[in-house]
Amino acid sequence: MTTNDKVNPSIEEVSNALAKMIADKMEIDIATILPESNLQELGLDSLDTFDIIFSAEDYFKIKVPNDQVNITTLHDVAILVHQLILTQKP
């Protein structure tokens, strides 16, 4: 069962899925991406960060409100996405 099939993925599953999205987009080793990793230090600019958020919306079938952009680390994104999954589940 993949994370996308689960109704309530754990924060770790969300974080792992986001790390894979970042690794694929930035062409970096997923092992170098930790929850406390700063997105800018990983090479993501603001457009890259929005692209990751859009990918997460598609992957997890959620909608991230436009005002929810105060994120600097992978953990910040994972918490935001996880909360939205829990509040927006069908």
PDB file of N, CA, C and O in Angstrom, chain B, residues numbered from 101:
ATOM      1  N   MET B 101       0.848  -1.185   0.000  1.00  0.00           N
ATOM      2  CA  MET B 101       0.000   0.000   0.000  1.00  0.00           C
ATOM      3  C   MET B 101       0.890   1.243   0.000  1.00  0.00           C
ATOM      4  O   MET B 101       1.787   1.369   0.834  1.00  0.00           O
ATOM      5  N   THR B 102       0.642   2.147  -0.924  1.00  0.00           N
ATOM      6  CA  THR B 102       1.424   3.372  -0.980  1.00  0.00           C
ATOM      7  C   THR B 102       0.780   4.441  -0.121  1.00  0.00           C
ATOM      8  O   THR B 102      -0.385   4.326   0.257  1.00  0.00           O
ATOM      9  N   THR B 103       1.535   5.473   0.184  1.00  0.00           N
ATOM     10  CA  THR B 103       1.013   6.563   0.996  1.00  0.00           C
ATOM     11  C   THR B 103      -0.232   7.160   0.344  1.00  0.00           C
ATOM     12  O   THR B 103      -1.178   7.546   1.031  1.00  0.00           O
ATOM     13  N   ASN B 104      -0.223   7.231  -0.978  1.00  0.00           N
ATOM     14  CA  ASN B 104      -1.346   7.844  -1.689  1.00  0.00           C
ATOM     15  C   ASN B 104      -2.637   7.058  -1.489  1.00  0.00           C
ATOM     16  O   ASN B 104      -3.724   7.620  -1.623  1.00  0.00           O
ATOM     17  N   ASP B 105      -2.538   5.764  -1.170  1.00  0.00           N
ATOM     18  CA  ASP B 105      -3.717   4.931  -0.971  1.00  0.00           C
ATOM     19  C   ASP B 105      -4.278   5.055   0.442  1.00  0.00           C
ATOM     20  O   ASP B 105      -5.407   4.637   0.699  1.00  0.00           O
ATOM     21  N   LYS B 106      -3.516   5.613   1.336  1.00  0.00           N
ATOM     22  CA  LYS B 106      -3.945   5.656   2.734  1.00  0.00           C
ATOM     23  C   LYS B 106      -4.772   6.892   3.013  1.00  0.00           C
ATOM     24  O   LYS B 106      -4.488   7.976   2.505  1.00  0.00           O
ATOM     25  N   VAL B 107      -5.788   6.718   3.818  1.00  0.00           N
ATOM     26  CA  VAL B 107      -6.645   7.839   4.179  1.00  0.00           C
ATOM     27  C   VAL B 107      -5.918   8.766   5.153  1.00  0.00           C
ATOM     28  O   VAL B 107      -6.002   9.987   5.029  1.00  0.00           O
ATOM     29  N   ASN B 108      -5.213   8.194   6.112  1.00  0.00           N
ATOM     30  CA  ASN B 108      -4.525   8.990   7.126  1.00  0.00           C
ATOM     31  C   ASN B 108      -3.043   8.618   7.204  1.00  0.00           C
ATOM     32  O   ASN B 108      -2.636   7.894   8.113  1.00  0.00           O
ATOM     33  N   PRO B 109      -2.229   9.108   6.255  1.00  0.00           N
ATOM     34  CA  PRO B 109      -0.794   8.809   6.347  1.00  0.00           C
ATOM     35  C   PRO B 109      -0.201   9.482   7.581  1.00  0.00           C
ATOM     36  O   PRO B 109      -0.668  10.534   8.019  1.00  0.00           O
ATOM     37  N   SER B 110       0.818   8.865   8.123  1.00  0.00           N
ATOM     38  CA  SER B 110       1.495   9.455   9.285  1.00  0.00           C
ATOM     39  C   SER B 110       2.322  10.651   8.829  1.00  0.00           C
ATOM     40  O   SER B 110       2.568  10.835   7.637  1.00  0.00           O
ATOM     41  N   ILE B 111       2.744  11.455   9.789  1.00  0.00           N
ATOM     42  CA  ILE B 111       3.594  12.606   9.472  1.00  0.00           C
ATOM     43  C   ILE B 111       4.891  12.132   8.818  1.00  0.00           C
ATOM     44  O   ILE B 111       5.428  12.812   7.944  1.00  0.00           O
ATOM     45  N   GLU B 112       5.397  10.966   9.237  1.00  0.00           N
ATOM     46  CA  GLU B 112       6.620  10.430   8.651  1.00  0.00           C
ATOM     47  C   GLU B 112       6.400  10.036   7.195  1.00  0.00           C
ATOM     48  O   GLU B 112       7.267  10.260   6.351  1.00  0.00           O
ATOM     49  N   GLU B 113       5.246   9.453   6.900  1.00  0.00           N
ATOM     50  CA  GLU B 113       4.940   9.085   5.511  1.00  0.00           C
ATOM     51  C   GLU B 113       4.798  10.329   4.636  1.00  0.00           C
ATOM     52  O   GLU B 113       5.252  10.346   3.492  1.00  0.00           O
ATOM     53  N   VAL B 114       4.178  11.349   5.173  1.00  0.00           N
ATOM     54  CA  VAL B 114       4.049  12.608   4.439  1.00  0.00           C
ATOM     55  C   VAL B 114       5.436  13.201   4.200  1.00  0.00           C
ATOM     56  O   VAL B 114       5.755  13.620   3.087  1.00  0.00           O
ATOM     57  N   SER B 115       6.246  13.233   5.239  1.00  0.00           N
ATOM     58  CA  SER B 115       7.593  13.783   5.134  1.00  0.00           C
ATOM     59  C   SER B 115       8.428  13.013   4.109  1.00  0.00           C
ATOM     60  O   SER B 115       9.149  13.615   3.314  1.00  0.00           O
ATOM     61  N   ASN B 116       8.329  11.679   4.129  1.00  0.00           N
ATOM     62  CA  ASN B 116       9.080  10.859   3.177  1.00  0.00           C
ATOM     63  C   ASN B 116       8.633  11.121   1.743  1.00  0.00           C
ATOM     64  O   ASN B 116       9.465  11.204   0.840  1.00  0.00           O
ATOM     65  N   ALA B 117       7.332  11.253   1.528  1.00  0.00           N
ATOM     66  CA  ALA B 117       6.818  11.530   0.185  1.00  0.00           C
ATOM     67  C   ALA B 117       7.301  12.899  -0.300  1.00  0.00           C
ATOM     68  O   ALA B 117       7.684  13.054  -1.459  1.00  0.00           O
ATOM     69  N   LEU B 118       7.281  13.882   0.592  1.00  0.00           N
ATOM     70  CA  LEU B 118       7.751  15.220   0.230  1.00  0.00           C
ATOM     71  C   LEU B 118       9.248  15.220  -0.054  1.00  0.00           C
ATOM     72  O   LEU B 118       9.709  15.879  -0.986  1.00  0.00           O
ATOM     73  N   ALA B 119      10.007  14.477   0.753  1.00  0.00           N
ATOM     74  CA  ALA B 119      11.455  14.385   0.526  1.00  0.00           C
ATOM     75  C   ALA B 119      11.743  13.784  -0.846  1.00  0.00           C
ATOM     76  O   ALA B 119      12.660  14.224  -1.539  1.00  0.00           O
ATOM     77  N   LYS B 120      10.961  12.780  -1.236  1.00  0.00           N
ATOM     78  CA  LYS B 120      11.142  12.176  -2.559  1.00  0.00           C
ATOM     79  C   LYS B 120      10.824  13.179  -3.654  1.00  0.00           C
ATOM     80  O   LYS B 120      11.532  13.243  -4.659  1.00  0.00           O
ATOM     81  N   MET B 121       9.765  13.964  -3.474  1.00  0.00           N
ATOM     82  CA  MET B 121       9.420  14.991  -4.463  1.00  0.00           C
ATOM     83  C   MET B 121      10.559  15.999  -4.614  1.00  0.00           C
ATOM     84  O   MET B 121      10.921  16.389  -5.724  1.00  0.00           O
ATOM     85  N   ILE B 122      11.114  16.413  -3.473  1.00  0.00           N
ATOM     86  CA  ILE B 122      12.217  17.384  -3.495  1.00  0.00           C
ATOM     87  C   ILE B 122      13.447  16.764  -4.158  1.00  0.00           C
ATOM     88  O   ILE B 122      14.085  17.399  -4.998  1.00  0.00           O
ATOM     89  N   ALA B 123      13.778  15.538  -3.787  1.00  0.00           N
ATOM     90  CA  ALA B 123      14.954  14.862  -4.352  1.00  0.00           C
ATOM     91  C   ALA B 123      14.811  14.728  -5.865  1.00  0.00           C
ATOM     92  O   ALA B 123      15.763  14.979  -6.604  1.00  0.00           O
ATOM     93  N   ASP B 124      13.626  14.335  -6.325  1.00  0.00           N
ATOM     94  CA  ASP B 124      13.397  14.172  -7.757  1.00  0.00           C
ATOM     95  C   ASP B 124      13.497  15.516  -8.485  1.00  0.00           C
ATOM     96  O   ASP B 124      14.131  15.609  -9.536  1.00  0.00           O
ATOM     97  N   LYS B 125      12.876  16.544  -7.928  1.00  0.00           N
ATOM     98  CA  LYS B 125      12.870  17.855  -8.578  1.00  0.00           C
ATOM     99  C   LYS B 125      14.261  18.462  -8.619  1.00  0.00           C
ATOM    100  O   LYS B 125      14.676  19.004  -9.644  1.00  0.00           O
ATOM    101  N   MET B 126      14.982  18.374  -7.509  1.00  0.00           N
ATOM    102  CA  MET B 126      16.278  19.045  -7.412  1.00  0.00           C
ATOM    103  C   MET B 126      17.444  18.140  -7.836  1.00  0.00           C
ATOM    104  O   MET B 126      18.598  18.568  -7.872  1.00  0.00           O
ATOM    105  N   GLU B 127      17.117  16.888  -8.152  1.00  0.00           N
ATOM    106  CA  GLU B 127      18.131  15.904  -8.548  1.00  0.00           C
ATOM    107  C   GLU B 127      19.242  15.796  -7.501  1.00  0.00           C
ATOM    108  O   GLU B 127      20.431  15.894  -7.804  1.00  0.00           O
ATOM    109  N   ILE B 128      18.798  15.588  -6.248  1.00  0.00           N
ATOM    110  CA  ILE B 128      19.736  15.393  -5.142  1.00  0.00           C
ATOM    111  C   ILE B 128      19.403  14.078  -4.448  1.00  0.00           C
ATOM    112  O   ILE B 128      18.312  13.531  -4.610  1.00  0.00           O
ATOM    113  N   ASP B 129      20.351  13.590  -3.682  1.00  0.00           N
ATOM    114  CA  ASP B 129      20.196  12.331  -2.964  1.00  0.00           C
ATOM    115  C   ASP B 129      19.178  12.508  -1.839  1.00  0.00           C
ATOM    116  O   ASP B 129      19.314  13.399  -1.001  1.00  0.00           O
ATOM    117  N   ILE B 130      18.159  11.651  -1.832  1.00  0.00           N
ATOM    118  CA  ILE B 130      17.117  11.747  -0.801  1.00  0.00           C
ATOM    119  C   ILE B 130      17.703  11.593   0.603  1.00  0.00           C
ATOM    120  O   ILE B 130      17.146  12.121   1.565  1.00  0.00           O
ATOM    121  N   ALA B 131      18.810  10.882   0.729  1.00  0.00           N
ATOM    122  CA  ALA B 131      19.437  10.684   2.044  1.00  0.00           C
ATOM    123  C   ALA B 131      19.950  11.996   2.631  1.00  0.00           C
ATOM    124  O   ALA B 131      20.166  12.089   3.839  1.00  0.00           O
ATOM    125  N   THR B 132      20.145  13.007   1.791  1.00  0.00           N
ATOM    126  CA  THR B 132      20.640  14.302   2.296  1.00  0.00           C
ATOM    127  C   THR B 132      19.508  15.200   2.774  1.00  0.00           C
ATOM    128  O   THR B 132      19.754  16.286   3.298  1.00  0.00           O
ATOM    129  N   ILE B 133      18.259  14.747   2.595  1.00  0.00           N
ATOM    130  CA  ILE B 133      17.101  15.567   2.966  1.00  0.00           C
ATOM    131  C   ILE B 133      16.551  15.073   4.299  1.00  0.00           C
ATOM    132  O   ILE B 133      16.034  13.960   4.402  1.00  0.00           O
ATOM    133  N   LEU B 134      16.673  15.913   5.302  1.00  0.00           N
ATOM    134  CA  LEU B 134      16.208  15.589   6.653  1.00  0.00           C
ATOM    135  C   LEU B 134      15.018  16.480   6.994  1.00  0.00           C
ATOM    136  O   LEU B 134      14.825  17.520   6.364  1.00  0.00           O
ATOM    137  N   PRO B 135      14.216  16.084   7.985  1.00  0.00           N
ATOM    138  CA  PRO B 135      13.064  16.927   8.363  1.00  0.00           C
ATOM    139  C   PRO B 135      13.459  18.370   8.672  1.00  0.00           C
ATOM    140  O   PRO B 135      12.707  19.298   8.376  1.00  0.00           O
ATOM    141  N   GLU B 136      14.630  18.557   9.262  1.00  0.00           N
ATOM    142  CA  GLU B 136      15.049  19.911   9.621  1.00  0.00           C
ATOM    143  C   GLU B 136      15.771  20.634   8.489  1.00  0.00           C
ATOM    144  O   GLU B 136      16.232  21.760   8.671  1.00  0.00           O
ATOM    145  N   SER B 137      15.875  19.990   7.311  1.00  0.00           N
ATOM    146  CA  SER B 137      16.550  20.605   6.176  1.00  0.00           C
ATOM    147  C   SER B 137      15.843  21.883   5.752  1.00  0.00           C
ATOM    148  O   SER B 137      14.627  21.904   5.563  1.00  0.00           O
ATOM    149  N   ASN B 138      16.628  22.956   5.606  1.00  0.00           N
ATOM    150  CA  ASN B 138      16.102  24.227   5.128  1.00  0.00           C
ATOM    151  C   ASN B 138      15.925  24.121   3.621  1.00  0.00           C
ATOM    152  O   ASN B 138      16.846  23.713   2.913  1.00  0.00           O
ATOM    153  N   LEU B 139      14.757  24.485   3.132  1.00  0.00           N
ATOM    154  CA  LEU B 139      14.462  24.334   1.711  1.00  0.00           C
ATOM    155  C   LEU B 139      15.400  25.156   0.839  1.00  0.00           C
ATOM    156  O   LEU B 139      15.813  24.691  -0.224  1.00  0.00           O
ATOM    157  N   GLN B 140      15.745  26.368   1.264  1.00  0.00           N
ATOM    158  CA  GLN B 140      16.671  27.192   0.492  1.00  0.00           C
ATOM    159  C   GLN B 140      18.050  26.549   0.437  1.00  0.00           C
ATOM    160  O   GLN B 140      18.706  26.576  -0.604  1.00  0.00           O
ATOM    161  N   GLU B 141      18.491  25.976   1.544  1.00  0.00           N
ATOM    162  CA  GLU B 141      19.797  25.326   1.566  1.00  0.00           C
ATOM    163  C   GLU B 141      19.827  24.085   0.678  1.00  0.00           C
ATOM    164  O   GLU B 141      20.892  23.670   0.221  1.00  0.00           O
ATOM    165  N   LEU B 142      18.645  23.488   0.431  1.00  0.00           N
ATOM    166  CA  LEU B 142      18.558  22.359  -0.489  1.00  0.00           C
ATOM    167  C   LEU B 142      18.534  22.817  -1.948  1.00  0.00           C
ATOM    168  O   LEU B 142      18.579  22.000  -2.868  1.00  0.00           O
ATOM    169  N   GLY B 143      18.461  24.137  -2.143  1.00  0.00           N
ATOM    170  CA  GLY B 143      18.488  24.681  -3.489  1.00  0.00           C
ATOM    171  C   GLY B 143      17.138  25.119  -4.022  1.00  0.00           C
ATOM    172  O   GLY B 143      17.040  25.551  -5.171  1.00  0.00           O
ATOM    173  N   LEU B 144      16.090  25.016  -3.208  1.00  0.00           N
ATOM    174  CA  LEU B 144      14.757  25.407  -3.661  1.00  0.00           C
ATOM    175  C   LEU B 144      14.560  26.906  -3.505  1.00  0.00           C
ATOM    176  O   LEU B 144      14.777  27.464  -2.429  1.00  0.00           O
ATOM    177  N   ASP B 145      14.148  27.547  -4.583  1.00  0.00           N
ATOM    178  CA  ASP B 145      13.740  28.937  -4.463  1.00  0.00           C
ATOM    179  C   ASP B 145      12.229  28.957  -4.236  1.00  0.00           C
ATOM    180  O   ASP B 145      11.614  27.899  -4.099  1.00  0.00           O
ATOM    181  N   SER B 146      11.633  30.129  -4.195  1.00  0.00           N
ATOM    182  CA  SER B 146      10.199  30.199  -3.874  1.00  0.00           C
ATOM    183  C   SER B 146       9.357  29.490  -4.939  1.00  0.00           C
ATOM    184  O   SER B 146       8.356  28.859  -4.600  1.00  0.00           O
ATOM    185  N   LEU B 147       9.735  29.579  -6.205  1.00  0.00           N
ATOM    186  CA  LEU B 147       8.974  28.896  -7.249  1.00  0.00           C
ATOM    187  C   LEU B 147       9.087  27.381  -7.110  1.00  0.00           C
ATOM    188  O   LEU B 147       8.104  26.666  -7.304  1.00  0.00           O
ATOM    189  N   ASP B 148      10.284  26.887  -6.774  1.00  0.00           N
ATOM    190  CA  ASP B 148      10.460  25.451  -6.550  1.00  0.00           C
ATOM    191  C   ASP B 148       9.603  24.975  -5.380  1.00  0.00           C
ATOM    192  O   ASP B 148       9.002  23.902  -5.431  1.00  0.00           O
ATOM    193  N   THR B 149       9.557  25.788  -4.329  1.00  0.00           N
ATOM    194  CA  THR B 149       8.765  25.434  -3.149  1.00  0.00           C
ATOM    195  C   THR B 149       7.281  25.341  -3.508  1.00  0.00           C
ATOM    196  O   THR B 149       6.595  24.408  -3.088  1.00  0.00           O
ATOM    197  N   PHE B 150       6.791  26.303  -4.282  1.00  0.00           N
ATOM    198  CA  PHE B 150       5.395  26.239  -4.719  1.00  0.00           C
ATOM    199  C   PHE B 150       5.154  25.018  -5.596  1.00  0.00           C
ATOM    200  O   PHE B 150       4.096  24.393  -5.514  1.00  0.00           O
ATOM    201  N   ASP B 151       6.125  24.674  -6.432  1.00  0.00           N
ATOM    202  CA  ASP B 151       5.997  23.492  -7.281  1.00  0.00           C
ATOM    203  C   ASP B 151       5.868  22.230  -6.427  1.00  0.00           C
ATOM    204  O   ASP B 151       5.067  21.350  -6.741  1.00  0.00           O
ATOM    205  N   ILE B 152       6.643  22.139  -5.362  1.00  0.00           N
ATOM    206  CA  ILE B 152       6.562  20.991  -4.444  1.00  0.00           C
ATOM    207  C   ILE B 152       5.182  20.975  -3.771  1.00  0.00           C
ATOM    208  O   ILE B 152       4.578  19.915  -3.613  1.00  0.00           O
ATOM    209  N   ILE B 153       4.697  22.138  -3.381  1.00  0.00           N
ATOM    210  CA  ILE B 153       3.376  22.217  -2.747  1.00  0.00           C
ATOM    211  C   ILE B 153       2.294  21.775  -3.733  1.00  0.00           C
ATOM    212  O   ILE B 153       1.374  21.047  -3.360  1.00  0.00           O
ATOM    213  N   PHE B 154       2.400  22.215  -4.987  1.00  0.00           N
ATOM    214  CA  PHE B 154       1.424  21.786  -5.995  1.00  0.00           C
ATOM    215  C   PHE B 154       1.491  20.277  -6.213  1.00  0.00           C
ATOM    216  O   PHE B 154       0.461  19.622  -6.372  1.00  0.00           O
ATOM    217  N   SER B 155       2.699  19.730  -6.219  1.00  0.00           N
ATOM    218  CA  SER B 155       2.852  18.277  -6.350  1.00  0.00           C
ATOM    219  C   SER B 155       2.203  17.560  -5.175  1.00  0.00           C
ATOM    220  O   SER B 155       1.547  16.533  -5.347  1.00  0.00           O
ATOM    221  N   ALA B 156       2.392  18.115  -3.975  1.00  0.00           N
ATOM    222  CA  ALA B 156       1.788  17.515  -2.781  1.00  0.00           C
ATOM    223  C   ALA B 156       0.263  17.577  -2.860  1.00  0.00           C
ATOM    224  O   ALA B 156      -0.423  16.640  -2.451  1.00  0.00           O
ATOM    225  N   GLU B 157      -0.261  18.683  -3.385  1.00  0.00           N
ATOM    226  CA  GLU B 157      -1.718  18.792  -3.545  1.00  0.00           C
ATOM    227  C   GLU B 157      -2.241  17.668  -4.440  1.00  0.00           C
ATOM    228  O   GLU B 157      -3.236  17.019  -4.118  1.00  0.00           O
ATOM    229  N   ASP B 158      -1.563  17.446  -5.560  1.00  0.00           N
ATOM    230  CA  ASP B 158      -1.978  16.387  -6.487  1.00  0.00           C
ATOM    231  C   ASP B 158      -1.832  15.011  -5.858  1.00  0.00           C
ATOM    232  O   ASP B 158      -2.732  14.177  -5.950  1.00  0.00           O
ATOM    233  N   TYR B 159      -0.699  14.781  -5.222  1.00  0.00           N
ATOM    234  CA  TYR B 159      -0.385  13.466  -4.662  1.00  0.00           C
ATOM    235  C   TYR B 159      -1.334  13.081  -3.532  1.00  0.00           C
ATOM    236  O   TYR B 159      -1.834  11.957  -3.483  1.00  0.00           O
ATOM    237  N   PHE B 160      -1.577  14.025  -2.629  1.00  0.00           N
ATOM    238  CA  PHE B 160      -2.395  13.742  -1.450  1.00  0.00           C
ATOM    239  C   PHE B 160      -3.864  14.146  -1.628  1.00  0.00           C
ATOM    240  O   PHE B 160      -4.673  13.945  -0.723  1.00  0.00           O
ATOM    241  N   LYS B 161      -4.209  14.712  -2.790  1.00  0.00           N
ATOM    242  CA  LYS B 161      -5.593  15.122  -3.078  1.00  0.00           C
ATOM    243  C   LYS B 161      -6.107  16.127  -2.042  1.00  0.00           C
ATOM    244  O   LYS B 161      -7.181  15.973  -1.461  1.00  0.00           O
ATOM    245  N   ILE B 162      -5.282  17.171  -1.838  1.00  0.00           N
ATOM    246  CA  ILE B 162      -5.644  18.230  -0.895  1.00  0.00           C
ATOM    247  C   ILE B 162      -5.551  19.567  -1.617  1.00  0.00           C
ATOM    248  O   ILE B 162      -5.093  19.638  -2.758  1.00  0.00           O
ATOM    249  N   LYS B 163      -5.989  20.621  -0.945  1.00  0.00           N
ATOM    250  CA  LYS B 163      -5.839  21.981  -1.459  1.00  0.00           C
ATOM    251  C   LYS B 163      -5.167  22.818  -0.379  1.00  0.00           C
ATOM    252  O   LYS B 163      -5.677  22.944   0.734  1.00  0.00           O
ATOM    253  N   VAL B 164      -4.009  23.389  -0.724  1.00  0.00           N
ATOM    254  CA  VAL B 164      -3.275  24.232   0.215  1.00  0.00           C
ATOM    255  C   VAL B 164      -3.751  25.673   0.018  1.00  0.00           C
ATOM    256  O   VAL B 164      -3.623  26.222  -1.076  1.00  0.00           O
ATOM    257  N   PRO B 165      -4.300  26.288   1.071  1.00  0.00           N
ATOM    258  CA  PRO B 165      -4.740  27.689   0.954  1.00  0.00           C
ATOM    259  C   PRO B 165      -3.565  28.596   0.589  1.00  0.00           C
ATOM    260  O   PRO B 165      -2.430  28.345   0.993  1.00  0.00           O
ATOM    261  N   ASN B 166      -3.844  29.643  -0.170  1.00  0.00           N
ATOM    262  CA  ASN B 166      -2.794  30.549  -0.635  1.00  0.00           C
ATOM    263  C   ASN B 166      -2.052  31.244   0.497  1.00  0.00           C
ATOM    264  O   ASN B 166      -0.902  31.646   0.321  1.00  0.00           O
ATOM    265  N   ASP B 167      -2.684  31.391   1.653  1.00  0.00           N
ATOM    266  CA  ASP B 167      -2.018  32.090   2.754  1.00  0.00           C
ATOM    267  C   ASP B 167      -1.120  31.168   3.571  1.00  0.00           C
ATOM    268  O   ASP B 167      -0.472  31.622   4.515  1.00  0.00           O
ATOM    269  N   GLN B 168      -1.070  29.890   3.228  1.00  0.00           N
ATOM    270  CA  GLN B 168      -0.273  28.918   3.984  1.00  0.00           C
ATOM    271  C   GLN B 168       1.110  28.761   3.357  1.00  0.00           C
ATOM    272  O   GLN B 168       1.440  27.681   2.866  1.00  0.00           O
ATOM    273  N   VAL B 169       1.911  29.802   3.364  1.00  0.00           N
ATOM    274  CA  VAL B 169       3.209  29.741   2.706  1.00  0.00           C
ATOM    275  C   VAL B 169       4.370  30.084   3.636  1.00  0.00           C
ATOM    276  O   VAL B 169       5.480  30.329   3.163  1.00  0.00           O
ATOM    277  N   ASN B 170       4.139  30.105   4.934  1.00  0.00           N
ATOM    278  CA  ASN B 170       5.196  30.423   5.885  1.00  0.00           C
ATOM    279  C   ASN B 170       5.949  29.150   6.254  1.00  0.00           C
ATOM    280  O   ASN B 170       5.805  28.627   7.359  1.00  0.00           O
ATOM    281  N   ILE B 171       6.752  28.659   5.314  1.00  0.00           N
ATOM    282  CA  ILE B 171       7.469  27.410   5.509  1.00  0.00           C
ATOM    283  C   ILE B 171       8.935  27.591   5.139  1.00  0.00           C
ATOM    284  O   ILE B 171       9.262  28.257   4.157  1.00  0.00           O
ATOM    285  N   THR B 172       9.806  26.995   5.931  1.00  0.00           N
ATOM    286  CA  THR B 172      11.230  27.092   5.622  1.00  0.00           C
ATOM    287  C   THR B 172      11.921  25.735   5.611  1.00  0.00           C
ATOM    288  O   THR B 172      12.986  25.592   5.011  1.00  0.00           O
ATOM    289  N   THR B 173      11.330  24.737   6.265  1.00  0.00           N
ATOM    290  CA  THR B 173      11.967  23.422   6.332  1.00  0.00           C
ATOM    291  C   THR B 173      11.034  22.339   5.799  1.00  0.00           C
ATOM    292  O   THR B 173       9.833  22.559   5.641  1.00  0.00           O
ATOM    293  N   LEU B 174      11.597  21.179   5.528  1.00  0.00           N
ATOM    294  CA  LEU B 174      10.793  20.033   5.111  1.00  0.00           C
ATOM    295  C   LEU B 174       9.740  19.726   6.168  1.00  0.00           C
ATOM    296  O   LEU B 174       8.593  19.425   5.839  1.00  0.00           O
ATOM    297  N   HIS B 175      10.129  19.801   7.432  1.00  0.00           N
ATOM    298  CA  HIS B 175       9.189  19.522   8.523  1.00  0.00           C
ATOM    299  C   HIS B 175       8.001  20.488   8.486  1.00  0.00           C
ATOM    300  O   HIS B 175       6.864  20.078   8.719  1.00  0.00           O
ATOM    301  N   ASP B 176       8.257  21.764   8.194  1.00  0.00           N
ATOM    302  CA  ASP B 176       7.167  22.751   8.086  1.00  0.00           C
ATOM    303  C   ASP B 176       6.171  22.333   7.016  1.00  0.00           C
ATOM    304  O   ASP B 176       4.961  22.389   7.231  1.00  0.00           O
ATOM    305  N   VAL B 177       6.680  21.916   5.865  1.00  0.00           N
ATOM    306  CA  VAL B 177       5.812  21.498   4.767  1.00  0.00           C
ATOM    307  C   VAL B 177       5.046  20.242   5.163  1.00  0.00           C
ATOM    308  O   VAL B 177       3.846  20.137   4.909  1.00  0.00           O
ATOM    309  N   ALA B 178       5.741  19.284   5.789  1.00  0.00           N
ATOM    310  CA  ALA B 178       5.109  18.020   6.184  1.00  0.00           C
ATOM    311  C   ALA B 178       3.976  18.266   7.175  1.00  0.00           C
ATOM    312  O   ALA B 178       2.911  17.659   7.059  1.00  0.00           O
ATOM    313  N   ILE B 179       4.194  19.146   8.144  1.00  0.00           N
ATOM    314  CA  ILE B 179       3.149  19.447   9.135  1.00  0.00           C
ATOM    315  C   ILE B 179       1.944  20.087   8.445  1.00  0.00           C
ATOM    316  O   ILE B 179       0.802  19.708   8.708  1.00  0.00           O
ATOM    317  N   LEU B 180       2.196  21.049   7.571  1.00  0.00           N
ATOM    318  CA  LEU B 180       1.112  21.712   6.854  1.00  0.00           C
ATOM    319  C   LEU B 180       0.310  20.704   6.034  1.00  0.00           C
ATOM    320  O   LEU B 180      -0.918  20.668   6.121  1.00  0.00           O
ATOM    321  N   VAL B 181       0.996  19.894   5.245  1.00  0.00           N
ATOM    322  CA  VAL B 181       0.316  18.921   4.391  1.00  0.00           C
ATOM    323  C   VAL B 181      -0.438  17.898   5.235  1.00  0.00           C
ATOM    324  O   VAL B 181      -1.577  17.555   4.921  1.00  0.00           O
ATOM    325  N   HIS B 182       0.189  17.411   6.302  1.00  0.00           N
ATOM    326  CA  HIS B 182      -0.450  16.416   7.166  1.00  0.00           C
ATOM    327  C   HIS B 182      -1.733  16.982   7.783  1.00  0.00           C
ATOM    328  O   HIS B 182      -2.759  16.302   7.816  1.00  0.00           O
ATOM    329  N   GLN B 183      -1.676  18.211   8.266  1.00  0.00           N
ATOM    330  CA  GLN B 183      -2.869  18.832   8.850  1.00  0.00           C
ATOM    331  C   GLN B 183      -3.976  18.975   7.812  1.00  0.00           C
ATOM    332  O   GLN B 183      -5.149  18.761   8.119  1.00  0.00           O
ATOM    333  N   LEU B 184      -3.609  19.335   6.589  1.00  0.00           N
ATOM    334  CA  LEU B 184      -4.609  19.490   5.536  1.00  0.00           C
ATOM    335  C   LEU B 184      -5.217  18.146   5.142  1.00  0.00           C
ATOM    336  O   LEU B 184      -6.409  18.067   4.849  1.00  0.00           O
ATOM    337  N   ILE B 185      -4.409  17.095   5.135  1.00  0.00           N
ATOM    338  CA  ILE B 185      -4.941  15.764   4.845  1.00  0.00           C
ATOM    339  C   ILE B 185      -6.005  15.402   5.893  1.00  0.00           C
ATOM    340  O   ILE B 185      -7.078  14.903   5.553  1.00  0.00           O
ATOM    341  N   LEU B 186      -5.697  15.658   7.151  1.00  0.00           N
ATOM    342  CA  LEU B 186      -6.629  15.297   8.224  1.00  0.00           C
ATOM    343  C   LEU B 186      -7.898  16.139   8.183  1.00  0.00           C
ATOM    344  O   LEU B 186      -8.975  15.640   8.509  1.00  0.00           O
ATOM    345  N   THR B 187      -7.793  17.395   7.794  1.00  0.00           N
ATOM    346  CA  THR B 187      -8.971  18.265   7.795  1.00  0.00           C
ATOM    347  C   THR B 187      -9.753  18.207   6.484  1.00  0.00           C
ATOM    348  O   THR B 187     -10.931  18.564   6.451  1.00  0.00           O
ATOM    349  N   GLN B 188      -9.108  17.761   5.405  1.00  0.00           N
ATOM    350  CA  GLN B 188      -9.784  17.745   4.107  1.00  0.00           C
ATOM    351  C   GLN B 188     -10.154  16.350   3.629  1.00  0.00           C
ATOM    352  O   GLN B 188     -10.595  16.183   2.491  1.00  0.00           O
ATOM    353  N   LYS B 189      -9.982  15.347   4.482  1.00  0.00           N
ATOM    354  CA  LYS B 189     -10.309  13.990   4.024  1.00  0.00           C
ATOM    355  C   LYS B 189     -11.800  13.886   3.740  1.00  0.00           C
ATOM    356  O   LYS B 189     -12.616  14.549   4.379  1.00  0.00           O
ATOM    357  N   PRO B 190     -12.145  13.037   2.764  1.00  0.00           N
ATOM    358  CA  PRO B 190     -13.561  12.939   2.362  1.00  0.00           C
ATOM    359  C   PRO B 190     -14.461  12.406   3.443  1.00  0.00           C
ATOM    360  O   PRO B 190     -15.667  12.275   3.234  1.00  0.00           O
TER     361      PRO B 190
END
